[in-house]
Amino acid sequence: MLRARMTGPFTVYEALSVGPRRLLGEVIQLKGDELVAQVYEDTTGLEPGQGVEGTGRSLSVNLGPGLLGGIFDGLLRPLTGTDDFEIQPGIGARAPGRFQFAPEATAGTEIKAGQTLGTVAGARRQSILVPPGHGGRIESIVPEGEYAEDEPIAVLVGADGTQQRVAMRHAWPVRTPRPVANRLPASAPMITGQRILDTLFPVARGGRAALPGGFGTGKTVLQEALAKWCDADVIVYVGCGERGNEMAEVLDEFPKLEDPRTGRPLAERTVIIANTSNMPVAAREASIYTAISVAEYFRDQGLHVALMADSTSRWAEALREVSGRLGELPGEAGYPAYLSSRLAEFYERAARATTLGGQEGSVTIIGAVSPPAGDFSEPVTLHTKRYVRCFWALDRQRAQARFYPAIHPLQSYSADADALAAWWKLSGNPDWITQRQRVLALLEQQSHLERMARIVGRDALPAQQQLKLLCADLVNEGFLRQSSFSKVDRYCSPQRQAAMISVLLTFMDRAEAAVQSGVAPARLAEMPVVRVLQRLGEEFGEGDLRKLAQLPHQLDYEFDALHTVAANVR
């Protein structure tokens, strides 16, 4: 952070060029004839009296087809790494790549912002759009061929006669949301392949979810699983202030992951933005805005984007440090008073929308939160809850018991669930909302009954309550537990989820009728089918849906046999 005497006009959030090395900075405060700037690079060697130049524009990044598959710092500069996994900050702006461009628009036609000029071939086909704020009559457009990203591919003539040269990439101010035609309500979930999320706590496309949890609860592993298995077209992963060794592992593992839908490297549809704890703290704040701008860029192409932010707590800590250096009056826990508004600005940029070009796209934000000691009452977690619609609370006790995903079903919630019931109905499960409510009610009853059982013992409980505990154990073990490292159970389709929960609820109904007729819960626990239900996820993979559909017949057979034995005993 530096202070400089102004000799000309400057504006807040204006990008600066600092010193002879032309370090990138940003104005964050104006006081009389003095400005305060934060510098996003190492300031070693800066001396008093060296020049600070304004750029006349806000902090911006270049958005173009060269982003997919790249690994960048918080200012979208390429990262470099060494064999010992030391991550080095970006040393300069991203060099323009060369891409095979195929025009789809023709000279002489009128074109508006957000409409397609052409496409770029590659591992993933990308659309080249007219940037926001541009448009008019196409005076000329290049023929199909290979061009540099920053090379003009079209010349537009505006209504006032001015010429606009359009390249494959363009600069965008990161703190400004990219415009859309209109925002759309939630109508379809983002399928994650994780049963506890899709069935109990679904997030809508264009929704906002928080993933809070203390150290060791599995935040990073779960986010990597979501990145690999969710049905988003593009993944933007931002490591904000994470320890360098942890981020190095992510950078090492991500390029090796295989996209299960295509069999190709997952990196081909992924953008990784890494700002580690050993990089300048000021750039940590910018990384969040950079990531959401990149996500919006792909949304404008009519794609569904998932943004994984790990973690927003470190971003908030950067805000606190910068605020402290400015001498601002601290709020709760030392965080600045504007923490809540900054979180709101970030999460509100998630949306399902109609783009300027008339397509449907979305940005879904999943923000990890790292509350100290797993305390969800700390400011970052509390303020985050105000702006997200899904809260996936990770529990240390579940994690220590090796129960993954370690999401606590009673501390978590989804405000998107009711809006997604119609989607599940159209997908072949009209009873989804009822099934979900039954499972949540059962898990809540389990919490109360376990406290009683610790005092008097399970065997001392009434038969109906023993049965509730048995059924809750089956739901936890057979449905909610799901290992990201299991080749069979690491992903679960909506169809398989629906079949599994239907079988479990059928068992609950038959078991309740059996107990009412006098069968002891201990007898039910000894049924062979119970062993199958405990390993339901591992026993029936995605290729076993037909076999899974036959399981209710086994239930009928074993319950009928149980009733026959009970009748003979009487």
N, C-alpha and C positions, 0 to 999 in steps of 0.2 A: 504494500500500500504506500502511496506517495502523495505529497501535496505539491501543487504547482501554482505559480502566479499567472493569471490569465492575461494575455495581451490581445485577445480577440474573443468572439462569441463561442461558447460551448453549450451543450445541452446534456442533461442527465441521461445516462446510458449510451452516450456517444462513444464509439470506438476510438482509441488513441494509438498513436505510434510513439513509443517512448525510447529516448536515448539513441545513441549511434547504432545500436544493434536493432533498432526499430521493433522493440518488444511490444506485444499486443496488450493493450489495457482498455479500461472502460471507466467512464466518469460515473461515480456513484453519489457525489454530493457537490453542491455549489454553495459557497459562502462568500458573498461580496465579490471581490476580485480574485478569490482563491478557489481552486477546485481540488477535490479529493478523488483519486483514481485507484482502482485495484488493478494490479498487473498480473496477468495470467501466466507468466513465465518467471524463471529464476532471475532475480534482480541483482545478483552478484555483479559488482563492477559499476553499477550506476552511481553517479556522483552529482552533488548539487550543482546547478547551473546548466545541466544538459537539457536539451530541448524536448518538449512534448507537443506533438502535432495532432490536431483533430482530423478525423477522416470525413466528417460531415454526414456520417451514417451510423446507425446502431450496430451493435455487435452482430455480425452475420456469419453464416456458413454457406459453403457452396453445395447445393443439392443437385445430384445428377445420377446417371446410370452407373457410375463407378463406385457406388456405396456398397452394394451387395457383396458379401464375402469379405469385406474389409474390417480391420481392427484399428480404431482411432482413439485419440485422447478426447478430453472434454470439449475441445475446440475443433474437432473433426480433422485433426492432423494425424497422419499415419503413425502408428506406434511401431517401435522397433524392439526386438527382444534378443537376448543372448542365450547361450546354452545353459546357463545356470538360472534361467528364468528371471533375470532382472529386467524389469520393464522400464524402458526409457521414454520420457515424454517426447511428443512429436516435435520435430525440429523445424518444421516448416509447413506451409500450406500444402494441401493435397495436390499433387501434380495431375494435370488433366490426362485422362486415359483416352484411348482411341477405340471407337466402337463402330460397328456396321449399322448404318442408319438406312431405314427404308421409309420413304415419304408416303403418307396416306392422304394428305391434303394436296390441293393443286393450286397453282398460281391463278390469281384473279378472283378467288372465292373469299367470302367474309368468314372470319374466324374469331371466336371469343376466348377470353381467359378460361383455362381449364379444358379446352377442347384439344383433340389429338392432332399433332403435326405429323407424327410418324412413330415408328417403333424401332427398338434396338434389339438386335439378336444377341444371344448369349446363353449362359446356363439357364437363365430365366428371362423370358421376353418382357421388356419394359416399354411403357408408353412414354413418348416425349410430348409434353403438354405445353400449351401457351402459358407462360407464368402469370400469376395474378397481377392485375394492373396493366396488362398488355392486351392487344387485340386490334383488329381492323382488317383491311383487305391485304391478302398475300400478294406482294409484288413479285417475289421470287422465292423459290425453294430449291434446295440442292437435289440432284438426282441420287439414286441409291448408291451407296459407297461407304468407305471408311473415313471417319472424320474425328478430329479431336473434340473433347467435351466442350472446350471454350471457343470453338470455331463456329461462327454464325452459320446456321443451316437454313434460315429463312429471314426475309425482310418483310415487315408488316408496315402498312401505311395507315395511321390512325385517322379519325374523323377530322382532325385539325390539320391533316397533311403531313404530320411529323413521321419520320421513319423510325422503326424499332427493329433492331437486330436481335434475333433470338438464337441462342445456342442450346446445346443439349443440357447444359447445367446453368443454374442461375443462383444468385446470392439471395438469402432470405434472413431477415432479422429474427433471431431465435426467441426473443421475448414477445413476438407478435404472433398470435394464432393465425394460421392460414385460413382464408375464407372458404365457406361452403355455401351451397344454394339454400339448404335448410337442414336442420337436425331432425332425426327420426326417432320415434319411440322404440323401446326395446321390444323385439319380436322373436329373436332366436338366440339360443345360448352359444357361447364359445365352448365347444366341446373340448375338455381337457384330457379325457381318458382316465381321470381319477374319480372313483365311485363316490367318495365322500363329498367331492365338489359338485360333480354333475347332478347327482341325485338329491343331495341334501342342501347344498349351498351353491347353486349355479350362478355364474356371472354371465350377463348378457353381452352379446357383441356390441362393442362401444361402451361397455360398462367400466366400473372402477372397483377394484378389489384391493384390500390391504392384507398383508401376510406378516403379522407381528409374531415375534418369538425371540426368546433369549438365545444366548450362545449354545450351539450344539443341538438345537431343536430341528434342524433339517431345512432351513429356509433356502439355502443355495441349491441343495439337491432337488428339492421340490420345484424350484424355478427352472432348473435344467430339465426336469421331467416335463414340465409344462411347455417349455420351449420346443422340446422334441416331439411331443405328442398332440399338442393342441391343433385345432384345425384352422389356424391363422395362415395366411399366405406368406407373410413376412414377419420375422422376429427381430425386434430391436432390443438388445440386452445392454443395459448401462450399469456398470459397476462403479458406484459413486462412493469414493473414499474407503473402499475395501482395502484390507491389508495386501501388500504387494505380493506375498507368497500365495494367498488365496486367489487373487486375481490371475496370477500366473498359471495356476492350475486350471482355471476356467479357460484361459486363452490356449492352453495346451490341449484340453479335452474337447472343446467345441469343434475345432476343425476336424477331429476324428469321428465325430458323431455322424451317424447315417440317418438320412431322412427316411422314415419308414414308409412314407407315401410314394416316394420315387426311387428309393434305393441309392440315391446320389448323396454327396456330402451335404449335411444340414447347413453348412456355412454358405452354400449358394443362395439361401433365402434368409440369411442372417446378417445383421449389422451389429458389431460389438463396439461399444464405447466404454473405455476404461479410464477412470481417473482414480488412481490409487492414493493411499494415505501419504506416500512419499512425494507426491506431486504437489505443486502450489495449491494451497487451500482455496484460493479465490476461484481457480478453474473448476473446483468441485461444484460450486454453485452453478456455473454455466453449463456443466455437463447434462444436468436434468433438462434444461431448456433446449440444448442441442439435440438430445435424444427425442424429445417430443416433436421437434420440428422435422426430424428425419422421418418419424412415424407418420406425421401428417402428409409429408411429401408422397409417400407410397399410398396412403389413403386416397389422395387426390387422383391416383391412377385407377381407382375402383377396386382396390385390394383391401383385405381384412388384415390388420396389423395388431400384433400383441407386443406391448412394451413391458419389459421386465426391469424394474428399477431396484437395485440391490446396493445400498439401502438408503432410503429417504432419511433415516436418522442421521447418517453421516453428512448428508446434504444440509440438514437442519443445524448440525454442529458447525458446519462451515459458515452458515448465516450468523450463528452466535459469535463465532470468532471475529468475523468481519465487523459485526455490530459493536463488539467490545473495543476493537481498535478505533472505531469512529467515536467512541465515548458516548454512545446512545444509552438511554435509560433502560436497563434490563427488565424483562418481564419474568414470568414464572420460570424457575430453574435456570435463569440467566439467558434464556432465549429472547430474541427481540420481540417487541410487541406486534410486529407485522408477520410473525411466523404463520399464524392462521391464514392470513390473506395470501401469502406465497404458496402455501399448500393448496389453497382453493384454486389459485391461478393454474397450478400444474394439473390437478385432477379434473378440472372443468374442461380441459382440452381433449379429454376422452369423449368420443361421440361416435354414434352411427349416423351417417349423414348422406345426403345427396350432394355429390360434388358439383363444382361449377360446370363440369362437362356433362352432367346428367347421369352419372353412374352412382352406384351405391358402394360406399366404402366405410370402414370403421377403424377406430383406434381403441383398443382395450388396454387399460393400464392395470398392472399388478405391481403394487409397490410394497416391497419388503420393509418392515420396521424392526429395529433392533433396540427394544427398550432395555435399559440397564436392569440386570437381575430379573428380567422377565416381568417387570412392573408395568402393567397396562394403564396405570393411572398417571404415568408421566406425560408431559405436555405434547410431545410429537404424536404419540399413539392416540391421545384424547382428541386432538385437533384433526388427525387423519380420519377418525371415525365419523366426524361431522360431514366429510365430503365423499366418502366411499359408500357404495351400496352393498358391498360384500365384505365381510370381516372373517378371515380365516385364522383363528387364533391357535397358534402352535403351543403345545403344552409340554413342559419339561418332564413331568412324570411319565407321560406317554412315551416320550422320546427315550427316557432312561429304561423303560420297559421294552424297548425295541419295537414299539408299535408305530409303524409308519404307513401313511403320512400321520404325523403326530398332531393332528388337528383336533382340538377339543370340541365335541359336538354341542355342548351346552353353552360355551362361550362364543361360538361362531353364529353368524346369521347371514341371510341373503334377502335383500329387499327386492331383488329381481324375480324371485321365484313365481309370484302370482302372475306376472306378465308373460312368463315362459310356459305356463300350463297349456296354452293353445298349441304351441310348437310340439310338445310331447304328445298331445292328443293326435295331431296330424302324423306324428312319427310312429304311431301304433301303440301308444300307451296312454289311453284315456284316463286311467286311474292313478297317474303319476302323483298328482297333488295330494290325493287321499293316502297313498302309500307313504309319501314323504312325511305327512303329518303323523301317521301311525308310528313310524320309526322314531321320529323325534320325541313323541310322547313316551314311547317305551324307554328310550335312553334317559329321559328325565326321571321316570319312575325308578330306573336302575340306580340313579344317584341317591335317591332317598332310601331305597331298600338296602343298599350296600352299607349305609351308615347304621341302619338297624342291625344288619347281619354282623357287623363288627362287634356289636354289644352282646347280642343273644345267640349268634351263630346261625348259619343258613338253615340247619335242620330244625331249628325252633320256630321258623317262620311258617305261616299258613301255606298250604299247598299252592294256592293261586299266586302268592308272592314268590315262592320258590320257582314256579314256572316262569314268572316275569324275568327273574334273574337268569334262568337258563336261556330264554329266548334272546335276551339282551346280549348274553355272551356269544350266541350264535351270530347275531348281527355284527358285533364287533369283530369276531374272528373270521367269519365267512364273507363279510361284505365290506366293512370299513377298512380292515387291514389290507394293504396292497403295497407290495415291494417294488420299488423302481428298478431293482436289479434282477427281478424274476423275468425270464424269457416268456413265460406263459401269462403272467398277471400284470406286467408293467403297464399295459394299456387295456382298457375295457370300453368297448363300444356302447352306445346308448341301448342297442338291442340286447346285448348281453347283460347290461345293468338291469334292464327291465325284467328279464327272465329270472335273474338271480333274486331280486327283491320279491318278485311274485312267489317264488318257491319258498322263501323264508317266511313270508306272511301266510302262505298256505299251511306251512308247518305250525305256525302260531295258532291259527284257527282250529286245526285238527287237535293240537295238543290241549288247547283250552277246553274243547268238548270232551276230551278223554279225561282230564282232571275232574271236570264236573260229574263225570260218570263213575268216579271213584278210583281212577288209575293214579298211582303215586308218581310225583315228578321224577323220583329216582329211577323208576322204570323207563320213563321217557328218555332220560339221559343215557340209558344203556342201549337204545335202539341203534342198529347199524347205520341208519340214514343220518343220525346225528353226527357221526364221524365224517360223513361226506359233506354235510352242511358246514362243518367247522373249517374245511379246506375247499370251500366252494370255488374260490378264485383260482386256486392251483389245479383243481380237478377238472375244470371245464374251461378250456381256452376259447379263443375266437372261432376256431374251427369246430367246436363241439356244441354249437347252439342247438342242433337237432337232438343230440344226446341230452343236453340240459333240459330240453322241452319234455323229455320222457321221465324226468325225475319226479314230477307229481304222481305218476303212476306207482313208483316205488313207495312214495309216501302213503298212498292209499292202501297198498298191499300190506305194509308193515303196521299201519294203524288198525286195519281190519284184523290182522293176525293178533294184535295186542288185545283188541276187544274180545276176540274169540277165546283167548287164554283166560282173560279176566272172567268171562261168563262161565267157563268150565270150573274155575276155582270156586266161584260162588255156588 
